[in-house]
Amino acid sequence: MQDQLVDRVGHVEASVATIGEDVSEIEPVTDAVKRWKLMGIGALGVTGIAAIGVSFAEAIRRIAFVIIGKG
């Protein structure tokens, strides 16, 4: 009985060590993906703000043309 327990604990320890190695290999990839995601969200934000600015400028231009009478 005790030999079986020792074997099982040994297998569990080996599995945990393997999982730890796998996680340490995956961690840099996960960090890179998080960086890409943040850069993408930042780029979308900048693009969205630019689009709002252009739309606002176009609306002001049209209003000015209507008021001035060139529209």
Contacts in CASP RR format, 6 or more apart in sequence:
PFRMAT RR
TARGET T0000
AUTHOR 0000-0000-0000
METHOD contacts of the structure
MODEL  1
MQDQLVDRVGHVEASVATIGEDVSEIEPVTDAVKRWKLMGIGALGVTGIA
AIGVSFAEAIRRIAFVIIGKG
62 71 0 8 1.000
65 71 0 8 1.000
END
